[in-house]
Amino acid sequence: MILNCCSNLMRVYGQSVANKLVPPDIVSDDTSGDVSVQELENATLTCKATGHPPPKITWRREDHEPILLKKPSSRDFDKVESFVGSSMPLWRVDRRQMGAFLCIASNDVPPAVSKRITLNVNFAPTVKVPNQLLGAPLGTDVKLKCYVEAYPNTINYWIKNRGEMLLDGPKYTIREEKTSYKVSMWLTIRQFSKSDIGTYNCVSTNSLGKSEGTLRLYEIKLNSYSEDFSNQISVAGGKYSGAFCDIMSNFTAANFVQKLILKDISYIF
């Protein structure tokens, strides 16, 4: 009788232990820290958690952007809002996958827990130049622009005619804007003169390599262009008086006419 009673008590105790609800807890030793990988290599983000019932692991990007995933045999990415599983494989990693991911462990026993894991994708700089040939009238301010993609961080600078590095000051204004692995570079040349005509290079370098873009700057003869433009207006639109052309900076041969603004025009009909 006593044996049966003890046996029943142990069975009840065992069931209560087995049915005990335990909130999730991430196991740091079995979970990835921040991961760095070369572009086009494979990577795996891992997250392990304990709890009862066993927690579900969900991955999301911290910036709320879709997760980019692809299969080993595919070159195209699938965009998903989340990924479920303790290990998230990333095949032939692309720079666009770089960022912070949240590993979220939940099992309906509050609170859910999460860990932040950053994926860094390393690659040498690439430089893009939107306008390689620029023209401007003398006396105007001219803005040159380059776009850089690279990781880790780069050192960026401008040179003229393969000479010394240009410095920020009264003649030049140098500005950068960085977002993730992308950098926009601007060089503004004050009071454009004949001595500013030439070739400019935007240069970007990091521990993995170096790249540069080339821009050529030339003078636009204002008088000949404005006279031609005035003749076109008089033929197309009748008579006018008091016409004035205001020339904007950042000229290219293709869009020069589009950047002429007529002011104070009074038509006579």
C-alpha positions as CSV (number, residue, x, y, z in Angstrom):
1,M,0.0,0.0,0.0
2,I,2.8,2.4,0.9
3,L,4.8,1.4,-2.2
4,N,1.8,2.1,-4.4
5,C,1.3,5.5,-2.8
6,C,5.0,6.5,-3.3
7,S,4.9,5.2,-6.9
8,N,1.8,7.3,-7.7
9,L,3.4,10.4,-6.1
10,M,6.5,10.1,-8.2
11,R,4.5,9.6,-11.3
12,V,2.5,12.8,-10.6
13,Y,5.7,14.7,-9.8
14,G,7.3,13.5,-13.0
15,Q,4.3,14.6,-15.0
16,S,4.2,18.0,-13.4
17,V,7.9,18.6,-14.2
18,A,7.4,17.4,-17.8
19,N,4.4,19.8,-18.2
20,K,6.1,22.8,-16.7
21,L,6.2,25.7,-19.1
22,V,9.6,27.4,-19.5
23,P,10.1,30.6,-21.4
24,P,12.7,30.6,-24.2
25,D,16.3,31.4,-23.5
26,I,19.0,31.8,-26.3
27,V,22.1,29.7,-25.8
28,S,24.9,32.1,-26.5
29,D,27.6,29.5,-26.9
30,D,25.7,27.8,-29.7
31,T,24.6,31.0,-31.4
32,S,26.5,33.0,-34.0
33,G,28.2,36.2,-33.1
34,D,28.7,38.9,-35.8
35,V,29.8,37.2,-39.0
36,S,32.2,38.6,-41.7
37,V,32.5,36.9,-45.1
38,Q,34.0,37.8,-48.4
39,E,31.5,38.5,-51.2
40,L,30.4,35.4,-53.1
41,E,31.4,33.1,-50.2
42,N,28.9,31.0,-48.3
43,A,27.8,31.8,-44.7
44,T,25.4,30.4,-42.1
45,L,23.7,32.2,-39.3
46,T,22.9,30.0,-36.3
47,C,20.7,30.5,-33.3
48,K,19.9,28.0,-30.6
49,A,17.4,28.3,-27.7
50,T,16.1,26.3,-24.8
51,G,12.6,26.3,-23.3
52,H,9.4,24.2,-22.9
53,P,7.8,23.7,-25.2
54,P,10.8,23.8,-27.6
55,P,11.1,27.4,-29.0
56,K,10.6,28.3,-32.6
57,I,13.4,30.3,-34.1
58,T,12.4,33.1,-36.5
59,W,14.9,35.4,-38.4
60,R,14.1,39.0,-39.5
61,R,16.1,41.9,-40.7
62,E,16.4,44.7,-38.1
63,D,15.7,47.4,-40.7
64,H,12.4,45.6,-41.7
65,E,13.6,45.0,-45.3
66,P,13.0,41.6,-46.9
67,I,15.6,38.9,-46.4
68,L,17.3,38.0,-49.6
69,L,17.8,34.2,-50.0
70,K,18.7,32.0,-52.9
71,K,19.2,28.3,-53.5
72,P,22.7,26.8,-54.3
73,S,21.7,26.2,-57.9
74,S,20.1,29.6,-58.5
75,R,21.5,33.1,-59.2
76,D,18.2,34.8,-58.4
77,F,17.2,36.0,-55.0
78,D,13.8,35.3,-53.3
79,K,12.6,38.0,-51.0
80,V,11.0,36.8,-47.7
81,E,9.8,38.7,-44.7
82,S,11.1,36.1,-42.3
83,F,12.9,32.7,-42.2
84,V,12.1,30.0,-39.7
85,G,14.8,27.6,-38.5
86,S,17.7,27.5,-36.1
87,S,20.2,27.8,-39.0
88,M,19.8,30.2,-42.0
89,P,22.1,29.3,-44.9
90,L,23.3,32.1,-47.2
91,W,24.7,30.9,-50.5
92,R,27.2,33.0,-52.5
93,V,26.6,36.1,-50.3
94,D,25.9,39.4,-52.0
95,R,26.6,42.9,-50.6
96,R,22.9,43.6,-50.6
97,Q,22.4,40.9,-47.9
98,M,24.7,42.9,-45.5
99,G,23.0,44.1,-42.3
100,A,21.8,43.3,-38.9
101,F,19.5,40.3,-38.4
102,L,17.3,39.4,-35.4
103,C,17.1,35.8,-34.2
104,I,13.8,35.6,-32.3
105,A,13.0,32.6,-30.0
106,S,9.3,32.1,-29.0
107,N,7.2,29.3,-27.6
108,D,4.0,31.0,-26.5
109,V,5.5,31.3,-23.0
110,P,6.3,35.0,-22.6
111,P,8.6,36.7,-23.0
112,A,10.0,36.0,-26.4
113,V,13.7,36.7,-26.6
114,S,16.0,37.9,-29.4
115,K,19.6,38.3,-30.3
116,R,21.1,40.8,-32.9
117,I,23.6,39.3,-35.3
118,T,25.4,41.5,-37.9
119,L,26.4,40.1,-41.3
120,N,29.3,42.0,-42.8
121,V,30.2,41.4,-46.5
122,N,33.7,42.4,-47.5
123,F,34.5,43.6,-51.0
124,A,36.9,46.0,-52.8
125,P,35.6,49.4,-53.9
126,T,33.7,50.0,-57.1
127,V,33.2,53.5,-58.4
128,K,30.5,54.8,-60.7
129,V,30.5,58.2,-62.4
130,P,27.1,59.5,-63.5
131,N,28.5,62.2,-65.8
132,Q,32.0,61.6,-67.2
133,L,32.1,64.7,-69.4
134,L,31.1,68.0,-67.9
135,G,31.1,71.6,-69.3
136,A,30.5,74.9,-67.5
137,P,30.9,78.6,-68.3
138,L,33.6,80.6,-66.6
139,G,32.8,82.1,-63.3
140,T,30.2,79.4,-62.2
141,D,30.4,76.8,-59.5
142,V,30.7,73.3,-60.8
143,K,29.8,70.1,-58.9
144,L,31.4,66.7,-59.7
145,K,29.9,63.5,-58.3
146,C,30.9,59.9,-57.8
147,Y,29.2,56.9,-56.2
148,V,31.3,54.3,-54.2
149,E,30.4,50.9,-53.0
150,A,32.8,49.1,-50.6
151,Y,33.2,47.3,-47.3
152,P,35.1,47.7,-45.0
153,N,35.2,51.5,-44.9
154,T,37.1,53.4,-47.5
155,I,39.4,56.4,-47.7
156,N,38.1,58.6,-50.5
157,Y,39.7,61.6,-52.2
158,W,39.9,63.7,-55.4
159,I,42.9,64.4,-57.6
160,K,43.3,66.7,-60.7
161,N,45.4,65.8,-63.7
162,R,47.1,62.9,-61.9
163,G,48.6,65.4,-59.4
164,E,48.2,66.0,-55.7
165,M,45.2,65.4,-53.6
166,L,42.6,68.2,-53.6
167,L,41.8,69.7,-50.2
168,D,38.7,71.3,-48.8
169,G,39.0,75.1,-48.7
170,P,38.1,78.3,-50.5
171,K,38.5,76.8,-54.0
172,Y,37.1,73.3,-53.4
173,T,34.3,72.1,-51.3
174,I,34.5,68.3,-50.6
175,R,31.6,66.4,-49.2
176,E,30.7,62.7,-48.5
177,E,27.5,61.0,-47.5
178,K,27.6,57.4,-46.3
179,T,24.7,54.9,-46.1
180,S,25.6,51.3,-45.2
181,Y,28.2,50.2,-47.8
182,K,27.4,53.1,-50.2
183,V,29.2,56.5,-50.3
184,S,28.3,59.5,-52.4
185,M,31.3,61.8,-53.1
186,W,30.9,65.5,-54.3
187,L,33.6,68.0,-55.3
188,T,32.4,71.6,-55.9
189,I,34.8,73.8,-57.8
190,R,34.2,77.5,-56.9
191,Q,34.4,80.2,-59.6
192,F,35.3,77.9,-62.5
193,S,38.3,79.3,-64.5
194,K,40.5,78.2,-67.4
195,S,43.0,76.8,-65.0
196,D,40.3,74.4,-63.7
197,I,39.9,72.7,-67.1
198,G,41.2,69.2,-67.1
199,T,40.8,65.6,-65.8
200,Y,39.5,64.9,-62.3
201,N,39.6,61.5,-60.5
202,C,37.6,60.3,-57.6
203,V,39.6,57.6,-55.8
204,S,38.4,55.1,-53.2
205,T,40.6,52.6,-51.4
206,N,40.2,50.0,-48.6
207,S,42.1,47.0,-47.3
208,L,40.8,44.9,-50.2
209,G,41.6,47.1,-53.2
210,K,41.4,50.4,-54.9
211,S,39.2,51.9,-57.6
212,E,38.7,55.3,-59.3
213,G,36.4,57.2,-61.6
214,T,37.4,59.8,-64.3
215,L,35.6,63.0,-65.1
216,R,36.7,65.5,-67.7
217,L,35.8,69.2,-67.3
218,Y,35.7,71.7,-70.2
219,E,34.7,75.3,-70.8
220,I,31.3,76.2,-72.4
221,K,31.5,79.4,-74.5
222,L,28.5,81.4,-73.2
223,N,28.1,84.0,-75.9
224,S,27.8,81.6,-78.8
225,Y,25.3,79.4,-77.0
226,S,23.1,82.2,-75.7
227,E,23.0,83.9,-79.2
228,D,22.0,80.6,-80.9
229,F,19.3,80.0,-78.2
230,S,17.9,83.6,-78.6
231,N,17.6,83.0,-82.4
232,Q,15.7,79.8,-81.8
233,I,13.3,81.6,-79.4
234,S,12.6,84.4,-81.8
235,V,11.7,82.0,-84.6
236,A,9.6,79.8,-82.5
237,G,7.7,82.2,-80.3
238,G,7.3,85.6,-82.0
239,K,8.8,88.9,-80.7
240,Y,10.0,89.4,-77.1
241,S,11.9,92.0,-75.1
242,G,14.0,91.9,-71.9
243,A,15.1,88.2,-72.3
244,F,17.7,87.0,-69.9
245,C,19.4,83.6,-69.7
246,D,20.3,82.3,-66.2
247,I,22.9,79.5,-66.5
248,M,22.8,76.7,-64.0
249,S,25.9,74.8,-62.9
250,N,26.6,71.1,-63.7
251,F,26.5,71.4,-67.5
252,T,26.7,68.6,-70.0
253,A,26.8,69.0,-73.7
254,A,23.6,67.0,-74.1
255,N,21.4,68.9,-71.6
256,F,22.9,72.4,-71.8
257,V,19.9,73.9,-73.7
258,Q,17.5,72.3,-71.2
259,K,19.2,74.1,-68.3
260,L,18.7,77.6,-69.7
261,I,16.0,79.5,-67.9
262,L,14.3,82.5,-69.6
263,K,13.4,85.3,-67.2
264,D,11.3,88.5,-67.5
265,I,10.0,87.7,-71.0
266,S,7.2,89.9,-72.2
267,Y,5.6,88.7,-75.5
268,I,4.1,91.2,-78.0
269,F,1.2,89.8,-80.0
